[in-house]
């Protein structure tokens, strides 16, 4: 199967690894609010992922200002947390290990 050059993610290494926009995160937030009773653990995981994401964005400037080089990788991991989580969940969904109801919201 050849990649579609008109598809925005056609040239990426994996079909599951792509940037996540703020609009997509907003759709996931709306899903979380609507599904809180049906999927409480998934909602808590997303809240933790988004907390780590925010900590990564907020932490890089103080880490740089105080020359805390040890914190740079932690900030990068925090910034990439939503993308890493979506990537891991998409792979588990495709392999049939986990069902992911929100995956189409970030595709």
DSSP file (Angstrom, degrees, kcal/mol; ACC not computed):
  #  RESIDUE AA STRUCTURE BP1 BP2  ACC     N-H-->O    O-->H-N    N-H-->O    O-->H-N    TCO  KAPPA ALPHA  PHI   PSI    X-CA   Y-CA   Z-CA
    1    1 A X              0   0    0      0, 0.0     2,-0.3     0, 0.0     0, 0.0   0.000 360.0 360.0 360.0 122.2    0.0    0.0    0.0
    2    2 A X        -     0   0    0      1,-0.1     2,-0.1     0, 0.0     3,-0.0  -0.634 360.0-104.2 -88.2 145.4    1.6    3.3   -1.1
    3    3 A X        -     0   0    0     -2,-0.3     2,-0.6     7,-0.1    -1,-0.1  -0.371  30.4-116.5 -68.9 146.1    1.1    6.3    1.1
    4    4 A X    >   -     0   0    0      1,-0.1     3,-1.3    -2,-0.1     6,-0.2  -0.739  17.7-153.4 -81.4 116.3   -1.3    9.0    0.0
    5    5 A X  T 3  S+     0   0    0     -2,-0.6    -1,-0.1     1,-0.3     6,-0.1   0.697  93.3  57.8 -66.7 -16.5    0.7   12.2   -0.7
    6    6 A X  T 3  S+     0   0    0      4,-0.1     2,-0.4     3,-0.0    -1,-0.3   0.633  84.7  93.4 -87.1 -14.1   -2.4   14.3    0.1
    7    7 A X  S X  S-     0   0    0     -3,-1.3     3,-1.8     1,-0.1     4,-0.3  -0.657  78.9-134.4 -79.9 132.8   -2.8   12.9    3.6
    8    8 A X  T 3  S+     0   0    0     -2,-0.4     3,-0.3     1,-0.3    -1,-0.1   0.729 103.4  42.8 -62.8 -22.3   -1.0   15.1    6.1
    9    9 A X  T >  S+     0   0    0      1,-0.2     3,-1.1     2,-0.1    -1,-0.3   0.181  80.5 108.5-107.8  17.8    0.6   12.1    7.9
   10   10 A X  T <  S+     0   0    0     -3,-1.8    -1,-0.2     1,-0.2    -2,-0.1   0.793  79.9  46.4 -66.9 -28.7    1.6   10.2    4.8
   11   11 A X  T 3  S+     0   0    0     -3,-0.3    -1,-0.2    -4,-0.3    -2,-0.1   0.396  87.2 107.9 -98.3   3.7    5.3   10.8    5.2
   12   12 A X  S <  S-     0   0    0     -3,-1.1     6,-0.1     1,-0.1     3,-0.1  -0.395  77.6-117.8 -78.4 160.7    5.7   10.0    8.9
   13   13 A X  S    S+     0   0    0      1,-0.1     2,-0.4     4,-0.1    -1,-0.1   0.866  98.3  24.5 -65.5 -38.1    7.5    6.9   10.0
   14   14 A X  S >  S-     0   0    0      3,-0.3     3,-0.9     1,-0.1    -1,-0.1  -0.969  71.1-133.7-130.3 143.0    4.4    5.5   11.7
   15   15 A X  T 3  S+     0   0    0     -2,-0.4    -1,-0.1     1,-0.2    -2,-0.0   0.673 109.2  52.6 -68.3 -13.1    0.7    6.2   11.0
   16   16 A X  T 3  S+     0   0    0      1,-0.1     2,-0.8    71,-0.0    -1,-0.2   0.584  92.3  79.0 -96.7 -11.8    0.2    6.5   14.8
   17   17 A X    <   +     0   0    0     -3,-0.9    -3,-0.3    -8,-0.1     2,-0.3  -0.849  61.1 123.3-104.4 105.1    3.0    9.1   15.5
   18   18 A X        -     0   0    0     -2,-0.8    69,-0.1    65,-0.1    -9,-0.1  -0.980  64.5 -78.8-153.6 160.2    1.9   12.6   14.5
   19   19 A X        -     0   0    0     -2,-0.3     2,-0.5     1,-0.1    -2,-0.0  -0.279  38.9-140.0 -61.4 147.7    1.5   16.0   16.1
   20   20 A X        -     0   0    0     87,-0.0     2,-0.1     4,-0.0    63,-0.1  -0.957  16.8-146.1-112.4 124.5   -1.5   16.6   18.3
   21   21 A X     >  -     0   0    0     -2,-0.5     4,-2.1     1,-0.1     5,-0.2  -0.380  24.3-113.2 -85.8 164.7   -3.2   20.0   17.9
   22   22 A X  H  > S+     0   0    0      1,-0.2     4,-2.1     2,-0.2     5,-0.1   0.841 118.9  57.7 -64.3 -32.2   -4.9   22.0   20.6
   23   23 A X  H  > S+     0   0    0      2,-0.2     4,-1.9     1,-0.2    -1,-0.2   0.895 106.5  48.3 -64.8 -39.1   -8.2   21.4   18.8
   24   24 A X  H  > S+     0   0    0      2,-0.2     4,-2.2     1,-0.2    -2,-0.2   0.902 110.3  51.1 -67.3 -40.3   -7.7   17.6   19.0
   25   25 A X  H  X S+     0   0    0     -4,-2.1     4,-2.3     1,-0.2    -2,-0.2   0.871 108.1  53.5 -63.5 -35.3   -6.9   18.0   22.7
   26   26 A X  H  X S+     0   0    0     -4,-2.1     4,-2.5     2,-0.2    -1,-0.2   0.895 107.2  51.0 -64.9 -39.6  -10.1   20.0   23.2
   27   27 A X  H  X S+     0   0    0     -4,-1.9     4,-2.3     2,-0.2    -2,-0.2   0.902 110.3  49.1 -64.4 -40.0  -12.1   17.2   21.5
   28   28 A X  H  X S+     0   0    0     -4,-2.2     4,-2.8     2,-0.2    -2,-0.2   0.900 109.9  52.2 -64.4 -39.9  -10.5   14.6   23.9
   29   29 A X  H  X S+     0   0    0     -4,-2.3     4,-2.3     2,-0.2    -2,-0.2   0.924 109.8  48.4 -61.5 -44.2  -11.4   17.0   26.8
   30   30 A X  H  X S+     0   0    0     -4,-2.5     4,-2.0     1,-0.2    -1,-0.2   0.902 111.9  49.5 -62.6 -40.4  -15.0   17.1   25.6
   31   31 A X  H  X S+     0   0    0     -4,-2.3     4,-2.4     2,-0.2    -2,-0.2   0.922 109.2  52.7 -62.3 -44.1  -15.0   13.3   25.3
   32   32 A X  H  X S+     0   0    0     -4,-2.8     4,-0.6     1,-0.2    -2,-0.2   0.918 110.1  47.5 -57.9 -45.5  -13.6   12.9   28.8
   33   33 A X  H  < S+     0   0    0     -4,-2.3     3,-0.4     1,-0.2    -1,-0.2   0.886 115.3  45.3 -64.8 -38.6  -16.3   15.1   30.2
   34   34 A X  H  < S+     0   0    0     -4,-2.0     3,-0.2     1,-0.2    -1,-0.2   0.808 121.1  38.1 -74.5 -29.4  -19.0   13.2   28.4
   35   35 A X  H  X S+     0   0    0     -4,-2.4     4,-3.0     1,-0.2    -1,-0.2   0.250  76.9 115.5-106.9  11.2  -17.6    9.7   29.3
   36   36 A X  T  < S+     0   0    0     -4,-0.6    -1,-0.2    -3,-0.4     7,-0.2   0.861  83.0  42.6 -53.1 -40.9  -16.5   10.4   32.8
   37   37 A X  T  4 S+     0   0    0     -3,-0.2     3,-0.4    -4,-0.2    -1,-0.2   0.863 118.8  43.0 -74.1 -36.1  -19.0    7.9   34.3
   38   38 A X  T  4 S+     0   0    0      1,-0.2    -2,-0.2    -3,-0.2    -1,-0.2   0.806 129.3  24.3 -80.8 -30.9  -18.4    5.2   31.6
   39   39 A X     X  +     0   0    0     -4,-3.0     4,-2.0    -7,-0.2    -1,-0.2  -0.505  68.0 155.5-133.4  63.7  -14.6    5.4   31.5
   40   40 A X  H  > S+     0   0    0     -3,-0.4     4,-2.0     1,-0.2     5,-0.1   0.871  76.0  49.3 -64.9 -36.9  -13.4    6.8   34.8
   41   41 A X  H  > S+     0   0    0      2,-0.2     4,-2.5     1,-0.2    -1,-0.2   0.927 110.9  49.6 -68.7 -43.3   -9.9    5.3   34.6
   42   42 A X  H  > S+     0   0    0      1,-0.2     4,-2.4     2,-0.2    -1,-0.2   0.892 110.6  51.4 -61.6 -38.9   -9.3    6.5   31.1
   43   43 A X  H  X S+     0   0    0     -4,-2.0     4,-2.1     2,-0.2    -1,-0.2   0.899 110.3  48.5 -64.9 -40.4  -10.4   10.0   32.2
   44   44 A X  H  X S+     0   0    0     -4,-2.0     4,-2.1     2,-0.2    -2,-0.2   0.886 110.2  51.8 -67.5 -38.3   -8.0   10.0   35.1
   45   45 A X  H  X S+     0   0    0     -4,-2.5     4,-2.7     2,-0.2    -2,-0.2   0.936 110.1  48.9 -62.8 -45.2   -5.1    8.8   32.9
   46   46 A X  H  X S+     0   0    0     -4,-2.4     4,-2.7     1,-0.2     5,-0.2   0.897 109.2  52.6 -62.2 -39.3   -5.8   11.6   30.4
   47   47 A X  H  X S+     0   0    0     -4,-2.1     4,-1.8     2,-0.2    -1,-0.2   0.901 111.2  46.9 -63.0 -39.6   -5.9   14.1   33.3
   48   48 A X  H  X S+     0   0    0     -4,-2.1     4,-2.5     2,-0.2    -2,-0.2   0.916 112.1  50.4 -66.3 -43.2   -2.5   12.9   34.4
   49   49 A X  H  X S+     0   0    0     -4,-2.7     4,-2.3     1,-0.2    -2,-0.2   0.924 112.4  46.3 -61.0 -45.0   -1.1   13.0   30.9
   50   50 A X  H  X S+     0   0    0     -4,-2.7     4,-2.3     2,-0.2    -1,-0.2   0.830 110.6  53.4 -70.2 -30.7   -2.3   16.6   30.4
   51   51 A X  H  X S+     0   0    0     -4,-1.8     4,-2.4    -5,-0.2    -2,-0.2   0.925 110.8  46.1 -66.2 -44.4   -0.9   17.6   33.8
   52   52 A X  H  X S+     0   0    0     -4,-2.5     4,-2.3     2,-0.2    -2,-0.2   0.885 111.2  53.7 -64.4 -38.5    2.5   16.2   32.9
   53   53 A X  H  X S+     0   0    0     -4,-2.3     4,-2.1     2,-0.2    -2,-0.2   0.930 110.6  45.8 -60.7 -46.6    2.2   18.0   29.5
   54   54 A X  H  X S+     0   0    0     -4,-2.3     4,-2.7     1,-0.2     5,-0.2   0.896 111.0  52.8 -64.9 -40.2    1.5   21.3   31.2
   55   55 A X  H  X S+     0   0    0     -4,-2.4     4,-2.0     1,-0.2    -1,-0.2   0.885 107.9  52.4 -62.6 -38.0    4.4   20.7   33.7
   56   56 A X  H  X S+     0   0    0     -4,-2.3     4,-1.1     2,-0.2    -2,-0.2   0.927 112.8  43.3 -62.9 -45.1    6.7   20.1   30.7
   57   57 A X  H  < S+     0   0    0     -4,-2.1     4,-0.5     1,-0.2     3,-0.2   0.895 118.8  43.7 -68.4 -39.4    5.8   23.3   29.0
   58   58 A X  H  X S+     0   0    0     -4,-2.7     4,-0.6     1,-0.2    -1,-0.2   0.770 112.7  53.7 -76.4 -24.9    5.9   25.3   32.3
   59   59 A X  H  X S+     0   0    0     -4,-2.0     4,-2.2    -5,-0.2     5,-0.2   0.694  87.9  74.1 -86.4 -19.4    9.1   23.7   33.5
   60   60 A X  H  X S+     0   0    0     -4,-1.1     4,-2.3    -3,-0.2     5,-0.2   0.893  95.4  50.5 -67.3 -37.4   11.5   24.3   30.6
   61   61 A X  H  > S+     0   0    0     -4,-0.5     4,-3.1     2,-0.2     5,-0.2   0.951 113.7  43.0 -67.9 -48.5   12.0   28.0   31.2
   62   62 A X  H  X S+     0   0    0     -4,-0.6     4,-2.6     2,-0.2     6,-0.3   0.896 113.6  53.8 -61.6 -36.7   12.9   27.7   34.9
   63   63 A X  H  <>S+     0   0    0     -4,-2.2     5,-2.8     1,-0.2    -2,-0.2   0.922 113.7  42.0 -61.9 -42.2   15.0   24.7   34.0
   64   64 A X  H ><5S+     0   0    0     -4,-2.3     3,-1.1     3,-0.2    -2,-0.2   0.926 114.5  50.7 -68.1 -44.9   16.9   26.8   31.5
   65   65 A X  H 3<5S+     0   0    0     -4,-3.1    -2,-0.2     1,-0.3    -1,-0.2   0.862 116.9  39.5 -63.8 -36.7   17.1   29.9   33.7
   66   66 A X  T 3<5S-     0   0    0     -4,-2.6    -1,-0.3    -5,-0.2    -2,-0.2   0.292 110.1-121.2 -96.6  10.0   18.5   27.9   36.7
   67   67 A X  T < 5 +     0   0    0     -3,-1.1     2,-1.5     1,-0.2    -3,-0.2   0.866  52.2 162.0  53.1  41.8   20.7   25.8   34.4
   68   68 A X    >>< +     0   0    0     -5,-2.8     3,-2.1    -6,-0.3     4,-0.5  -0.617   7.2 172.1 -90.2  75.6   19.1   22.6   35.6
   69   69 A X  H >> S+     0   0    0     -2,-1.5     3,-1.2     1,-0.3     4,-0.5   0.812  71.3  65.7 -58.3 -32.5   20.3   20.5   32.7
   70   70 A X  H 34 S+     0   0    0      1,-0.2     4,-0.5    -3,-0.2    -1,-0.3   0.745  97.9  56.0 -61.8 -23.0   19.0   17.3   34.4
   71   71 A X  H <> S+     0   0    0     -3,-2.1     4,-2.4     1,-0.2    -1,-0.2   0.647  84.3  83.1 -86.4 -15.1   15.5   18.7   34.0
   72   72 A X  H <X S+     0   0    0     -3,-1.2     4,-2.4    -4,-0.5     5,-0.2   0.933  92.4  45.8 -56.4 -50.6   15.6   19.2   30.2
   73   73 A X  H  X S+     0   0    0     -4,-0.5     4,-2.5     1,-0.2    -1,-0.2   0.874 111.9  53.0 -62.4 -34.0   14.8   15.5   29.3
   74   74 A X  H  > S+     0   0    0     -4,-0.5     4,-2.3     2,-0.2    -1,-0.2   0.906 109.5  48.4 -65.1 -40.7   12.0   15.5   31.9
   75   75 A X  H  X S+     0   0    0     -4,-2.4     4,-2.6     2,-0.2    -2,-0.2   0.913 111.4  49.8 -65.0 -42.5   10.5   18.7   30.3
   76   76 A X  H  X S+     0   0    0     -4,-2.4     4,-2.1     2,-0.2    -2,-0.2   0.925 111.1  49.0 -63.0 -44.0   10.8   17.1   26.8
   77   77 A X  H  X S+     0   0    0     -4,-2.5     4,-0.6     1,-0.2    -1,-0.2   0.898 111.6  50.2 -61.6 -39.7    9.1   13.9   28.0
   78   78 A X  H >< S+     0   0    0     -4,-2.3     3,-0.8     1,-0.2     4,-0.4   0.917 110.1  49.2 -63.9 -42.9    6.4   16.0   29.6
   79   79 A X  H 3< S+     0   0    0     -4,-2.6     3,-0.3     1,-0.2     4,-0.3   0.864 116.1  43.5 -64.2 -35.7    5.8   18.0   26.4
   80   80 A X  H 3X S+     0   0    0     -4,-2.1     4,-2.9    -5,-0.2     5,-0.3   0.480  85.1 102.9 -87.3  -2.8    5.7   14.8   24.4
   81   81 A X  H <X S+     0   0    0     -3,-0.8     4,-2.6    -4,-0.6     5,-0.2   0.878  80.6  45.9 -53.5 -48.5    3.4   12.9   26.9
   82   82 A X  H  > S+     0   0    0     -4,-0.4     4,-2.6    -3,-0.3    -1,-0.2   0.929 115.3  47.5 -62.2 -41.4    0.1   13.3   24.9
   83   83 A X  H  > S+     0   0    0     -4,-0.3     4,-2.4     1,-0.2    -2,-0.2   0.914 113.4  47.9 -65.1 -42.2    1.8   12.2   21.7
   84   84 A X  H  X S+     0   0    0     -4,-2.9     4,-2.6     2,-0.2    -1,-0.2   0.903 112.5  49.3 -64.1 -41.0    3.5    9.2   23.4
   85   85 A X  H  X S+     0   0    0     -4,-2.6     4,-2.7    -5,-0.3     5,-0.2   0.927 111.8  47.5 -65.6 -44.9    0.2    8.2   25.0
   86   86 A X  H  X S+     0   0    0     -4,-2.6     4,-2.7    -5,-0.2     5,-0.2   0.912 112.2  51.5 -61.7 -41.9   -1.7    8.4   21.8
   87   87 A X  H  X S+     0   0    0     -4,-2.4     4,-2.1    -5,-0.2    -2,-0.2   0.937 112.5  44.5 -60.7 -48.1    1.0    6.4   20.0
   88   88 A X  H  X S+     0   0    0     -4,-2.6     4,-2.1     1,-0.2    -2,-0.2   0.911 115.7  47.2 -65.0 -41.9    1.0    3.6   22.6
   89   89 A X  H  X S+     0   0    0     -4,-2.7     4,-2.3     2,-0.2    -1,-0.2   0.883 110.5  52.4 -68.2 -37.3   -2.8    3.5   22.8
   90   90 A X  H  X S+     0   0    0     -4,-2.7     4,-2.7    -5,-0.2     5,-0.2   0.916 110.0  48.6 -64.6 -42.6   -3.1    3.4   18.9
   91   91 A X  H  X S+     0   0    0     -4,-2.1     4,-2.1    -5,-0.2     6,-0.2   0.912 113.0  47.5 -63.4 -41.6   -0.6    0.5   18.7
   92   92 A X  H  X>S+     0   0    0     -4,-2.1     5,-1.9     2,-0.2     6,-1.3   0.866 112.5  50.3 -66.7 -35.7   -2.5   -1.4   21.4
   93   93 A X  H ><5S+     0   0    0     -4,-2.3     3,-0.7     4,-0.2    -2,-0.2   0.930 111.3  47.0 -67.1 -46.6   -5.9   -0.7   19.6
   94   94 A X  H 3<5S+     0   0    0     -4,-2.7    -2,-0.2     1,-0.2    -1,-0.2   0.878 112.3  50.1 -64.6 -37.8   -4.6   -1.9   16.2
   95   95 A X  H 3<5S-     0   0    0     -4,-2.1    -1,-0.2    -5,-0.2    -2,-0.2   0.618 114.8-117.9 -77.1 -10.9   -3.1   -5.0   17.8
   96   96 A X  T <<5S+     0   0    0     -3,-0.7    -3,-0.2    -4,-0.6    -2,-0.1   0.567  83.0 115.8  87.8   9.5   -6.4   -5.7   19.5
   97   97 A X  S   <S+     0   0    0     -5,-1.9     2,-0.3     1,-0.2    -4,-0.2   0.862  82.3  15.8 -78.3 -36.5   -5.1   -5.5   23.1
   98   98 A X  S    S-     0   0    0     -6,-1.3     2,-0.4    -9,-0.2    -2,-0.3  -0.984  71.8-129.7-136.3 146.0   -7.1   -2.5   24.1
   99   99 A X        -     0   0    0     -2,-0.3     2,-0.5    -3,-0.1    -6,-0.1  -0.810  20.4-161.5 -93.1 138.4  -10.2   -0.7   22.7
  100  100 A X    >   +     0   0    0     -2,-0.4     3,-0.7     1,-0.1     4,-0.3  -0.899  13.7 179.7-126.5 102.8   -9.8    3.0   22.2
  101  101 A X  T 3  S+     0   0    0     -2,-0.5     3,-0.2     1,-0.2    -1,-0.1   0.718  83.3  47.6 -74.0 -21.7  -13.0    4.9   21.9
  102  102 A X  T >> S+     0   0    0      1,-0.2     3,-1.7     2,-0.1     4,-0.5   0.424  79.2 101.0-100.3   0.3  -11.3    8.4   21.6
  103  103 A X  G X4 S+     0   0    0     -3,-0.7     3,-1.3     1,-0.3     4,-0.3   0.854  77.1  57.0 -59.4 -38.6   -8.7    7.5   19.0
  104  104 A X  G >4 S+     0   0    0     -4,-0.3     3,-0.5     1,-0.3    -1,-0.3   0.709  95.5  68.3 -66.7 -17.5  -10.6    9.0   16.1
  105  105 A X  G <4 S+     0   0    0     -3,-1.7    -1,-0.3     1,-0.2    -2,-0.2   0.745 109.3  33.5 -72.2 -23.0  -10.6   12.3   17.9
  106  106 A X  G <<        0   0    0     -3,-1.3    -1,-0.2    -4,-0.5    -2,-0.2   0.216 360.0 360.0-116.1  12.8   -6.8   12.7   17.5
  107  107 A X    <         0   0    0     -3,-0.5    -1,-0.1    -4,-0.3    -2,-0.1   0.456 360.0 360.0 -85.7 360.0   -6.4   11.1   14.1
